[in-house]
Each structure stands twice: as C-alpha cells, then as structure tokens.
Amino acid sequence: MAAATNVTTGVLTQHWAAAWWAFTVVVVVIGSGLQAWLTFTNDHPAATGGQRIHRTKIGGTAQQSMHGPGEQEITRSTVTGDLSQKQGRRSDAG
C-alpha cells in the first residue's frame, strides 16, 4: 500500500496527464466491476407473490409455504389445529 501511495504521489506531482488517465482507468474498472457484481449477485426475483387466508374456519391444520419473497397471512380466521408458515429462497426448494 505504501508503494502504491508513493507511485501515485509521484505521478500526480510530475505527470498530470498520466495521473488523469490512470484515474479514469481505475474509475472505469472499479465501476464496471461493481456493476457486474450487483447484476450477477442479485438473487431476488422482481415479482413477489402472496398467499392469503381470510375469514375462514379451518377445522384442522393450516399450512402455507413459499419459496421466494412475498407475503403470507391468515386474517380473521379460526384454526383449531396447528398453523405452519414457511418461507425460503428459491434455491432452498431443491
């Protein structure tokens, strides 16, 4: 790191044109790398789903399961058995 700082300082104080070219190249390379990383590591799908149970009497067990983003809700309902809601990523669906 010290060597890079020394070289950069030398270039900036002696060759301004080279410094600006180097700066431009670094900014373009870092910007391109960040853009690629953000594009290819985005594992969240654009569309979200939803599952809803509303005003329902369930005499047994109620289960909801989603693989991906979205909302699961049970409102104004009666469940006499167990209630289970699971949610995970698409890669967990395996």
N, C-alpha and C positions, 0 to 999 in steps of 0.2 A: 504494500500500500504506500509505503514511504517512497519507493522508487517511482511509482505511477504519479504521485503528487509532485515529485521533483521534475520528472519529464514534462508534465502538464504545465508547471510553473515556468519552466524554461521555454516551452513553445509559446506560451501566452505572452511572455515578455519579449521574445525575439522575432517570432513569425506569426503575426496576427492572422494572415490569410490561412495559413495551415491550421491555426487554432480553430477558426470558424468552420473549416471543412471537417476537422476531426469532431468538433461539437455536433455538427449536422449529422454526420455518420452515426455517432453514438446515439443521438436522439432518435433517428430513424430506426436503428437496430433495436433499441430498447422498446420503442413504441410498437414496432412490428411484433416483437416477441410477446409483449403484454397483450396485444390484440389477439394473437394466435392462442395464447394461454386462456384468455377469457372466453374465446369462441369454442375451443375444443374441450374445456373442462366444465362447461355449463351442462349439467346433467338433469336440469329441471325442465320438464316439458312446458310449453307455453300454455296449453289448455289445462284447466283444473276441472275436476269433477265434483260430484256431490251425491250423498245418499241421505235421504230423509225419511223418517217415520213420524207421522203427525196424526194425533188423535186416533190412536189405535190401541185396542186391547189385545195383548199377547198373553195367551194362557200358558206359555212355556218359555223357552229360551229365545232371546233376540240376539242375532249376531250380525255385525257389519264388518266388512273387510275391504280395504282399498290398497292398491299398490300404486302409489304416486300421491301428488298433492291434491287437496280438496277438503271438503267439509263433510263430516258425518254427524248427524244429530237425530235425537229422538226427543220430540217435544209433545207435551200434553197427552202422553200415552201411559198405559198401565202394563207393566211387565211383571208377571207373577214368578217367573223363573229367573235365570241368570241373564245378565246383559254383558255382551262382549263386543268391544270395538277394537279393531286392529288396523294399523296404517303403517306402511313402509314404502321404501323406494321401489322403483320398477325392477332394479337388479336383484331385489330380495325375493321376487316372485318365483325365481328359479324353477 
